[in-house]
Amino acid sequence: MQHFVCEVTPNPDAWPEGLPSNVAGAFVECWIDFRDLEGTEALCRHYLGSEWIIAGDVESTRVKKVDLTRKRDRKSWREAKRFGYSMTFNLWPNSSPNGAN
């Protein structure tokens, strides 16, 4: 299982459906059940699609089930085992009231 963490911002030209307009960005945790490292990173970028812009490096870690201590990590692990991947978006709002950063 591969676990990716990256910082993303919404693409203003392809705003994610259902996303409130006051969202400035997110940290994304992407769990992918696939053995090839390069393939898993490509899948992570594919799942983010054109709606999100990756704002920095993508951190990657190979994870074993026995290493999981947080309940939400175990839940994401089970979901990735079942569906092939799991994504969690931790959103943050724009800092100013008028929507500008």
Secondary structure, 3 states (H helix, E strand, C coil): CEEEEEEEEECCCCCCCCCCCCEEEEEEEEEECCCCHHHHHHHHHHHHHHHEEECCCCEEEECCHHHCCCHHHHHHHHHHHHHCEEEEEEEEECCCCCCCC
